[in-house]
Amino acid sequence: MSDAQDSLTDGELQSEIELVGDLVVAASSSEGPLPQEEIDRLLGVKAGQEASSAEVIDPGEAIHPDQLIEPDE
């Protein structure tokens, strides 16, 4: 029966959940917004590292729930 439980484990998902948990703990214990440097440190992003596949979204640009987002090719 332990084989069935092992097959339901997703290591990448578990790592992402742990990262989000670390961010939540840090944000909830912070006096104000977390500085970008602290967020990068918690996520393991090196200083000056460029986003390769992630698209930067303008915070002023609203995304509506019904809006279709086309992937870049």
C-alpha positions as CSV (number, residue, x, y, z in Angstrom):
1,M,0.0,0.0,0.0
2,S,2.9,2.4,0.5
3,D,3.6,2.2,-3.2
4,A,0.3,3.9,-3.9
5,Q,1.1,6.7,-1.6
6,D,4.6,7.2,-3.1
7,S,3.0,7.5,-6.6
8,L,0.9,10.4,-5.4
9,T,4.0,12.4,-4.4
10,D,5.0,15.4,-6.6
11,G,8.4,16.7,-5.6
12,E,8.2,19.9,-7.6
13,L,4.8,20.8,-6.3
14,Q,5.9,20.1,-2.7
15,S,8.9,22.4,-3.2
16,E,6.6,25.2,-4.5
17,I,4.3,24.8,-1.6
18,E,7.2,25.1,0.8
19,L,8.4,28.3,-1.0
20,V,4.9,29.8,-0.7
21,G,4.8,28.8,2.9
22,D,8.1,30.5,3.6
23,L,6.8,33.7,1.9
24,V,3.6,33.6,3.9
25,V,5.4,33.3,7.2
26,A,7.9,36.1,6.3
27,A,5.1,38.4,5.1
28,S,2.9,37.8,8.1
29,S,5.8,38.5,10.5
30,S,6.9,41.6,8.6
31,E,6.0,45.2,9.7
32,G,5.3,46.2,6.1
33,P,5.7,45.0,2.6
34,L,8.6,42.6,2.1
35,P,11.5,44.2,0.2
36,Q,12.2,42.6,-3.2
37,E,15.6,41.4,-2.0
38,E,14.0,39.4,0.8
39,I,11.5,37.9,-1.5
40,D,14.3,36.9,-3.9
41,R,16.3,35.4,-1.0
42,L,13.4,33.3,0.1
43,L,12.8,32.1,-3.4
44,G,16.5,31.4,-4.0
45,V,16.8,34.0,-6.8
46,K,20.3,35.4,-7.1
47,A,20.7,39.2,-7.2
48,G,20.7,40.5,-10.8
49,Q,19.3,37.3,-12.2
50,E,17.0,38.1,-15.1
51,A,13.6,36.4,-15.5
52,S,14.0,34.1,-18.4
53,S,10.6,32.7,-19.1
54,A,8.4,34.7,-16.7
55,E,6.6,37.7,-18.1
56,V,6.6,40.8,-16.0
57,I,3.1,42.2,-15.6
58,D,2.6,45.9,-15.0
59,P,0.8,46.1,-11.6
60,G,-1.5,48.8,-13.0
61,E,-2.6,46.4,-15.7
62,A,-5.7,44.5,-14.6
63,I,-6.3,40.9,-15.6
64,H,-10.0,40.0,-15.6
65,P,-11.1,36.4,-14.8
66,D,-12.7,36.0,-18.3
67,Q,-9.7,37.4,-20.1
68,L,-7.8,35.0,-22.4
69,I,-4.0,35.1,-22.0
70,E,-2.1,34.1,-25.1
71,P,1.2,32.3,-24.5
72,D,4.3,33.8,-26.1
73,E,5.8,31.8,-29.0
